[in-house]
Amino acid sequence: MKDKKITVSHFRRQKEAGKKIVALTAYDAPTAALAEECGVELILIGDSLGMAVLGYSNTIPVTLEQILHHCAAARRGARRAFIVGDMPFMTYQISPEDALRNAGRLLQEAGADGVKLEGGERMAPTVERLVAAGVPVMGHIGLLPQNVLTSGGYRIAGRSEKEAEHLLLDAKAIQDAGAFCIVLEGMPAELSARITKSLAIPTIGIGGGPSCDGQIQVVNDLLGLFTDFIPKHTKRYANLSEDIRKALGNYAEEVRSGAFPSSEQSF
């Protein structure tokens, strides 16, 4: 069973059995292969690719073509894990039909197993349209990175009771529309626990506390590839930026001194 392809039913079974779901955001074949080897069940090719890989200041400039490119790479690296392609800004907000067309490209061209889109009740008709056409959908509520311009920055969602009740309604609407799971980002742990308990589908937390049915983090954050900012919701499991800096510095020094290449690296 170890080599069996993971499908949407796997995540529902994990929730029912009380087993935590391990998810990771990654962007290339080698990282996806390593993640799968280490037991990651769901790999999201997130639009966080904009900041993590492409040097943008937020997710807004990320295009569908860029997500397709990186999603296809991750798919080549991981054959068993469930691959989710993030739908970038303005690829699903215009109309359900437009969303379906773009989601179809992620499945057909990039080999994704499903797609993720942001939003609650307002996006429920779009989720329903995608699912009806055979596209597995991962919902996303709470802190919405694609709304950074209208929200005035990245802020924790659901601090007031009014906001909390609205997010509970959002979660229920996305579940009823047919999503197979839902990301809870940047909200109080007590609220994410309430939402998780109220839903039959799994919740995947990122800054949502320990009560979610699973957790997802950006691989660059976990490995310490960024040095200027560490999100509060992230635990750094390595400090690769220092190792890379040291390795590249040694390489540059040896090239300049003539120590590399030596006879050992010559033909």
PyMOL commands that set and color helices and strands:
alter all, ss='L'
color gray80, all
select helices_A, chain A and resi 8-17+29-37+49-52+64-77+96-110+121-132+145-151+161-176+189-198+219-222+240-257+263-265
alter helices_A, ss='H'
color red, helices_A
select strands_A, chain A and resi 21-25+42-45+82-86+114-116+137-142+181-185+203-206+214-218
alter strands_A, ss='S'
color yellow, strands_A
deselect
rebuild
show_as cartoon
